Amino acid sequence: MILFHGSNMAVEAPDLSRCRPFKDFGRGFYLTENRTHAERMGARTARIYGSASWVSVYSLDEDTVSDLSFLRFDGPTPDWAEFVMNNRSRRLLNAGGPSDDQDVKYDLVVGPVADDDIALLLMQFQRGWLDSEALTRLLVYRELSIQHSFHTERGLAALSFVEATRGQA
């Protein structure tokens, strides 16, 4: 499987210590199956830091993934919503449980990206303005990109760098 990472630099060797916490699936190196999504993320990052955008391309050894501590969300479910909310929050709903990865229990987490519109729905759910049924119903009609978040060196070992291409300034 081919995966893409958009940034303000070519990333040949991911460094987990440079990854920011409080992202959808916790601190990790994020890639997507969708090159266009990676290009948009690269352009966004380049605008923020004032440089050119890059898309780094990786090959994922799917045979190795079966040996990893792996969590997959096949869609926008209430469990996925709770996982994202917990990882984005500094106050966990269920610290140390299976619904977050701030303690790095997973080598790899795969599932939908929670963009700004989805983040708003998650906030409404967290505040009790939406129940899980309403949240799931609203999420089903969204176009969702799939992200792969690698959280450990063991997880990163399943990736092989292919190339990096420079985008727009």
VEXLUM-861473 format. One line per 5 residues: number of its first residue (from 1); their letters; for each residue y, x, z of N, C-alpha, C. Coordinates in steps of 0.02 Angstrom, whole numbers. Each point is the difference from the previous one (the first is absolute). Layout:
BEGIN
NUM	A	Y:X:Z:Y:X:Z:Y:X:Z; ...
% end
This chain:
BEGIN
1	MILFH	-59:43:0:59:-43:0:62:45:0; 50:-20:-39:63:36:-3:52:-36:44; 35:40:41:52:-26:45:65:38:-11; 56:-32:17:66:28:-13:42:1:64; 42:52:6:45:7:56:70:14:-26
6	GSNMA	48:-44:16:69:10:-22:41:32:56; 40:50:-19:40:36:50:60:33:-34; 37:38:39:56:39:-26:-21:72:-15; -65:12:2:-27:66:-16:-73:-7:-22; -24:49:-37:-71:1:-16:-38:16:64
11	VEAPD	-55:-35:11:-40:10:61:-71:20:-21; -12:65:-2:-66:26:-19:-47:2:59; 27:13:59:-41:5:61:34:-41:55; -22:-61:10:32:-43:51:-4:31:70; 55:-8:37:5:26:68:11:-59:47
16	LSRCR	-51:-18:38:4:-59:43:54:6:54; 19:61:19:52:8:50:68:-21:-26; 9:-4:-66:63:-21:-30:3:-76:-12; -55:-34:11:-3:-73:-11:33:-36:58; 38:-53:-18:36:-37:51:-45:-52:34
21	PFKDF	12:-12:65:-37:-52:35:30:-69:-15; -30:-51:26:24:-69:-2:4:-28:-72; -48:21:-41:-7:-28:-67:-54:-54:2; -13:-33:-56:-46:-57:-1:-66:14:35; -31:57:-16:-66:16:28:3:58:49
26	GRGFY	60:17:23:9:55:46:20:63:-36; 3:55:37:18:65:-29:-56:21:-48; 19:14:-62:-50:21:-49:32:18:-66; -41:26:-45:21:17:-68:-19:-59:-44; 51:-33:-28:-9:-63:-36:-2:10:-75
31	LTENR	-49:-31:-31:-7:-1:-73:-12:-71:-22; 8:-12:-65:-11:-67:-28:-41:6:-64; -33:-54:-17:-37:-5:-63:47:-15:-58; 62:-18:16:48:-24:-50:53:54:-13; -3:31:-58:47:54:-17:72:-24:3
36	THAER	14:-61:-24:68:-27:0:26:-5:71; -42:-22:47:21:-4:70:17:70:26; -41:50:-17:14:69:21:65:26:-30; 13:-18:-63:63:21:-32:60:-30:36; -5:-64:20:55:-32:37:10:33:68
41	MGART	-55:16:34:6:34:65:30:70:-8; -19:35:-52:28:66:-13:75:-5:-14; 21:-49:-40:71:-9:-15:39:-18:63; -29:-43:42:33:-20:63:9:61:45; -52:39:8:3:59:43:50:51:-27
46	ARIYG	0:8:-66:47:47:-32:72:-23:11; 14:-65:-4:67:-25:14:22:15:71; -46:-10:47:16:12:70:15:73:14; -40:45:-29:7:71:15:38:39:-54; 23:-34:-53:41:31:-51:-35:51:-43
51	SASWV	-58:-16:-25:-36:46:-44:-35:-40:-55; -40:34:-39:-38:-33:-53:-61:-33:30; -26:-50:-35:-62:-32:22:-60:34:-32; -56:-5:35:-62:28:-23:-57:-50:13; -50:2:-44:-62:-36:12:-56:51:0
56	SVYSL	-34:6:56:-58:45:6:-62:-42:-10; -47:26:-39:-61:-36:-19:-59:34:34; -44:-42:27:-60:24:35:-61:-37:-25; -56:33:6:-65:-30:-12:-33:-10:68; -26:-59:12:-34:-15:63:-75:3:-12
61	DEDTV	-35:41:38:-73:4:-3:-29:-59:39; -18:-52:-36:-23:-62:33:-66:10:38; -40:49:-19:-62:13:38:16:26:70; 53:39:6:21:28:65:27:-54:46; 31:-52:-28:30:-53:40:-52:-34:45
66	SDLSF	-61:-6:-24:-52:-33:41:-15:37:64; 18:65:3:-11:40:61:59:-1:47; 55:-34:-19:61:-1:40:2:-60:47; 40:5:52:17:-58:41:51:-38:-41; -20:-58:-25:36:-33:-54:12:-73:19
71	LRFDG	61:-23:-12:18:-70:12:30:-26:-64; -25:-58:-23:25:-30:-62:20:-73:13; 59:-17:-25:23:-70:0:0:-23:-72; -40:-51:-15:-7:-23:-69:56:-47:-21; 44:-15:45:57:-43:-16:44:-9:60
76	PTPDW	52:-41:-8:47:-12:55:-27:-51:50; -40:24:46:-31:-43:51:38:5:65; -13:-45:47:31:7:66:-17:67:34; -62:25:-10:-18:66:29:42:55:-31; 11:-2:-65:42:48:-35:71:-4:27
81	AEFVM	26:-61:8:68:-10:25:8:29:70; -49:-11:44:3:27:68:-3:77:-2; -42:27:-44:-6:72:-6:67:31:-21; 31:-29:-51:65:25:-25:53:-6:54; 3:-58:32:51:-10:53:-9:51:56
86	NNRSR	-62:12:21:-11:48:53:19:71:-20; -16:19:-62:16:68:-22:74:10:-12; 35:-52:-19:72:5:-11:39:-3:66; -31:-26:51:35:-12:63:-8:59:49; 50:8:41:-5:49:54:-30:-32:63
91	RLLNA	-7:-66:-2:-32:-37:55:-61:-35:-28; -59:28:13:-62:-27:-27:-18:-66:33; -29:-44:-41:-26:-63:26:-66:11:36; -39:49:-23:-67:12:27:-14:76:-4; 34:39:41:-5:73:-3:-71:24:7
96	GGPSD	-20:45:-45:-66:31:3:-55:-43:-29; 14:-61:-19:-50:-43:-30:-8:14:-74; -40:-41:-34:-12:11:-72:59:-20:-44; 52:-30:29:54:-28:-40:60:46:-8; -11:66:6:52:49:-15:-35:66:-11
101	DQDVK	38:49:-26:-28:67:-8:47:53:28; 38:-18:51:45:49:29:-38:53:39; -64:-13:15:-41:50:33:-48:34:-50; 12:-10:-64:-36:32:-56:-76:-8:7; -23:-61:0:-72:-13:2:-30:-6:-69
106	YDLVV	44:-4:-52:-24:-7:-69:22:60:-42; -46:26:-41:17:52:-48:40:-29:-58; -17:-62:-18:30:-32:-58:6:-75:12; 58:-28:-17:10:-72:2:25:-22:-68; -29:-54:-26:18:-26:-67:17:-74:7
111	GPVAD	55:-20:-33:18:-71:1:68:-10:-32; 24:-62:1:63:-17:-32:60:35:32; 51:12:-42:64:27:23:40:-58:29; 32:12:57:45:-50:29:71:19:-20; 25:-30:-55:69:15:-22:50:-37:44
116	DDIAL	64:4:-16:52:-30:42:-8:-75:9; -19:-36:-54:-11:-72:5:-58:-16:47; -52:39:-6:-59:-10:43:17:19:72; 40:52:9:21:20:67:37:-57:34; 40:-37:-38:36:-58:28:-49:-53:22
121	LLMQF	-50:-14:-41:-52:-49:20:-37:23:63; -15:65:3:-35:26:59:43:-7:63; 65:12:-7:45:-9:57:0:-73:23; 2:-46:-48:-1:-72:16:-65:-18:35; -55:30:-23:-65:-12:32:0:28:71
126	QRGWL	26:61:8:1:33:65:41:-40:51; 53:-30:-23:44:-39:44:-26:-71:12; -56:-17:-31:-30:-66:10:29:-54:-44; 40:19:-50:30:-50:-44:-49:-22:-54; -51:41:-13:-54:-17:-46:-66:10:36
131	DSEAL	-48:-45:-12:-67:12:27:-40:39:-52; -61:23:18:-38:42:-45:-19:-36:-65; -11:-65:4:-17:-38:-61:60:-1:-48; 59:-13:26:60:-1:-43:14:70:-28; -7:51:41:10:68:-23:-47:17:-58
136	TRLLV	-64:-14:10:-49:14:-53:16:-38:-63; 18:-63:5:17:-41:-58:60:30:-38; 51:22:36:60:29:-32:-15:68:-32; -45:38:30:-16:66:-27:-43:-3:-62; -40:-51:-7:-45:-6:-57:38:-1:-66
141	YRELS	59:-26:-1:38:-7:-62:45:60:-16; -7:53:36:39:61:-11:-40:48:-44; 35:36:-43:-33:54:-37:-2:61:46; -59:21:17:-8:54:48:-29:62:-32; 30:57:14:-28:65:-20:-48:22:55
146	IQHSF	-50:37:-19:-48:26:48:19:73:17; 0:15:65:15:67:23:-60:30:35; -5:66:-5:-53:40:32:36:48:46; -13:-5:65:33:42:49:-51:47:32; 9:65:-12:-45:51:26:30:28:65
151	HTERG	-39:-3:54:27:15:67:-26:65:30; -51:30:-30:-30:60:28:-13:52:-54; -10:62:20:-18:53:-48:-67:-17:-33; -44:-30:38:-65:-21:-28:10:-51:-56; 47:-46:10:15:-49:-52:32:33:-61
156	LAALS	48:45:12:33:35:-55:-49:41:-42; -55:23:30:-49:40:-36:-33:-40:-56; 4:-66:2:-28:-41:-53:45:-3:-62; 61:28:6:48:0:-55:0:68:-36; 10:-3:-66:10:60:-40:65:-9:-39
161	FVEAT	45:48:7:63:-2:-38:-15:9:-74; 32:-41:-42:-10:3:-72:62:30:-33; 59:-32:13:62:23:-31:59:-34:34; 59:24:-14:62:-32:22:47:-3:-59; 33:-57:-9:48:-8:-54:67:-19:29
166	RGQA	52:29:-29:68:-13:24:27:-64:-32; 34:-39:42:28:-63:-24:75:7:-12; 35:-56:6:72:-2:-11:36:30:61; 59:27:-12:41:28:55:32:-55:39
% end
